[in-house]
Amino acid sequence: MHNQPYHKMYWITQMFKLQMQFSLHL
């Protein structure tokens, strides 16, 4: 079991993109 900071950053970035897209559609 490896906990990489890179993976977390990638996940946060993906979530941020989704939030941005969602906000634009509102």
Gaussian input, Z-matrix of N, CA and C with variables (Angstrom, degrees):
# hf/3-21g

backbone

0 1
 N
 C     1     B1
 C     2     B2     1     A1
 N     3     B3     2     A2     1     D1
 C     4     B4     3     A3     2     D2
 C     5     B5     4     A4     3     D3
 N     6     B6     5     A5     4     D4
 C     7     B7     6     A6     5     D5
 C     8     B8     7     A7     6     D6
 N     9     B9     8     A8     7     D7
 C    10    B10     9     A9     8     D8
 C    11    B11    10    A10     9     D9
 N    12    B12    11    A11    10    D10
 C    13    B13    12    A12    11    D11
 C    14    B14    13    A13    12    D12
 N    15    B15    14    A14    13    D13
 C    16    B16    15    A15    14    D14
 C    17    B17    16    A16    15    D15
 N    18    B18    17    A17    16    D16
 C    19    B19    18    A18    17    D17
 C    20    B20    19    A19    18    D18
 N    21    B21    20    A20    19    D19
 C    22    B22    21    A21    20    D20
 C    23    B23    22    A22    21    D21
 N    24    B24    23    A23    22    D22
 C    25    B25    24    A24    23    D23
 C    26    B26    25    A25    24    D24
 N    27    B27    26    A26    25    D25
 C    28    B28    27    A27    26    D26
 C    29    B29    28    A28    27    D27
 N    30    B30    29    A29    28    D28
 C    31    B31    30    A30    29    D29
 C    32    B32    31    A31    30    D30
 N    33    B33    32    A32    31    D31
 C    34    B34    33    A33    32    D32
 C    35    B35    34    A34    33    D33
 N    36    B36    35    A35    34    D34
 C    37    B37    36    A36    35    D35
 C    38    B38    37    A37    36    D36
 N    39    B39    38    A38    37    D37
 C    40    B40    39    A39    38    D38
 C    41    B41    40    A40    39    D39
 N    42    B42    41    A41    40    D40
 C    43    B43    42    A42    41    D41
 C    44    B44    43    A43    42    D42
 N    45    B45    44    A44    43    D43
 C    46    B46    45    A45    44    D44
 C    47    B47    46    A46    45    D45
 N    48    B48    47    A47    46    D46
 C    49    B49    48    A48    47    D47
 C    50    B50    49    A49    48    D48
 N    51    B51    50    A50    49    D49
 C    52    B52    51    A51    50    D50
 C    53    B53    52    A52    51    D51
 N    54    B54    53    A53    52    D52
 C    55    B55    54    A54    53    D53
 C    56    B56    55    A55    54    D54
 N    57    B57    56    A56    55    D55
 C    58    B58    57    A57    56    D56
 C    59    B59    58    A58    57    D57
 N    60    B60    59    A59    58    D58
 C    61    B61    60    A60    59    D59
 C    62    B62    61    A61    60    D60
 N    63    B63    62    A62    61    D61
 C    64    B64    63    A63    62    D62
 C    65    B65    64    A64    63    D63
 N    66    B66    65    A65    64    D64
 C    67    B67    66    A66    65    D65
 C    68    B68    67    A67    66    D66
 N    69    B69    68    A68    67    D67
 C    70    B70    69    A69    68    D68
 C    71    B71    70    A70    69    D69
 N    72    B72    71    A71    70    D70
 C    73    B73    72    A72    71    D71
 C    74    B74    73    A73    72    D72
 N    75    B75    74    A74    73    D73
 C    76    B76    75    A75    74    D74
 C    77    B77    76    A76    75    D75

   B1=1.4751
   B2=1.5313
   B3=1.3188
   B4=1.4588
   B5=1.5262
   B6=1.3025
   B7=1.4649
   B8=1.5269
   B9=1.3205
   B10=1.4582
   B11=1.5287
   B12=1.3200
   B13=1.4613
   B14=1.5331
   B15=1.3355
   B16=1.4628
   B17=1.5260
   B18=1.3108
   B19=1.4604
   B20=1.5295
   B21=1.3222
   B22=1.4617
   B23=1.5328
   B24=1.3022
   B25=1.4601
   B26=1.5221
   B27=1.3264
   B28=1.4589
   B29=1.5218
   B30=1.3330
   B31=1.4570
   B32=1.5223
   B33=1.3341
   B34=1.4705
   B35=1.5292
   B36=1.3222
   B37=1.4643
   B38=1.5196
   B39=1.3341
   B40=1.4633
   B41=1.5312
   B42=1.2986
   B43=1.4590
   B44=1.5261
   B45=1.3163
   B46=1.4550
   B47=1.5285
   B48=1.3286
   B49=1.4703
   B50=1.5203
   B51=1.3235
   B52=1.4620
   B53=1.5189
   B54=1.3118
   B55=1.4584
   B56=1.5269
   B57=1.3084
   B58=1.4575
   B59=1.5228
   B60=1.3212
   B61=1.4608
   B62=1.5227
   B63=1.3084
   B64=1.4619
   B65=1.5290
   B66=1.3317
   B67=1.4653
   B68=1.5255
   B69=1.3089
   B70=1.4607
   B71=1.5212
   B72=1.3036
   B73=1.4659
   B74=1.5214
   B75=1.3287
   B76=1.4668
   B77=1.5236
   A1=109.69
   A2=115.01
   A3=118.99
   A4=110.50
   A5=115.43
   A6=121.26
   A7=108.74
   A8=116.14
   A9=119.86
   A10=111.31
   A11=118.06
   A12=121.78
   A13=110.78
   A14=115.65
   A15=120.15
   A16=110.57
   A17=115.84
   A18=120.75
   A19=110.19
   A20=115.56
   A21=119.77
   A22=109.92
   A23=116.36
   A24=120.16
   A25=110.54
   A26=116.26
   A27=120.89
   A28=110.23
   A29=116.32
   A30=121.43
   A31=111.15
   A32=116.52
   A33=121.30
   A34=109.69
   A35=116.41
   A36=120.23
   A37=110.74
   A38=116.14
   A39=120.60
   A40=110.26
   A41=116.68
   A42=121.05
   A43=110.46
   A44=116.13
   A45=120.74
   A46=110.54
   A47=116.71
   A48=121.09
   A49=110.25
   A50=116.17
   A51=119.81
   A52=110.79
   A53=116.73
   A54=120.56
   A55=110.57
   A56=116.64
   A57=121.53
   A58=110.85
   A59=116.79
   A60=121.17
   A61=110.22
   A62=116.18
   A63=121.47
   A64=110.36
   A65=116.06
   A66=120.53
   A67=110.64
   A68=116.59
   A69=120.23
   A70=111.54
   A71=116.68
   A72=120.20
   A73=112.98
   A74=116.56
   A75=118.76
   A76=110.82
   D1=112.88
   D2=-178.18
   D3=-115.18
   D4=133.08
   D5=-179.39
   D6=-109.25
   D7=100.56
   D8=-177.39
   D9=-98.83
   D10=133.73
   D11=178.11
   D12=-64.85
   D13=-31.81
   D14=-179.24
   D15=-60.32
   D16=-43.72
   D17=-178.99
   D18=-61.24
   D19=-40.37
   D20=179.88
   D21=-65.57
   D22=-43.95
   D23=179.29
   D24=-61.00
   D25=-41.90
   D26=179.47
   D27=-61.65
   D28=-44.17
   D29=-179.98
   D30=-62.91
   D31=-43.33
   D32=178.65
   D33=-62.38
   D34=-40.96
   D35=179.74
   D36=-63.52
   D37=-43.19
   D38=179.15
   D39=-62.01
   D40=-44.37
   D41=179.19
   D42=-62.68
   D43=-41.15
   D44=179.70
   D45=-62.33
   D46=-42.03
   D47=178.26
   D48=-61.22
   D49=-44.56
   D50=179.03
   D51=-61.60
   D52=-41.99
   D53=178.78
   D54=-61.27
   D55=-42.71
   D56=179.94
   D57=-62.83
   D58=-45.73
   D59=179.58
   D60=-62.54
   D61=-43.65
   D62=179.96
   D63=-61.38
   D64=-42.59
   D65=-179.61
   D66=-64.86
   D67=-38.71
   D68=-179.51
   D69=-65.84
   D70=-31.94
   D71=-178.76
   D72=-78.72
   D73=-16.02
   D74=-178.91
   D75=-75.28

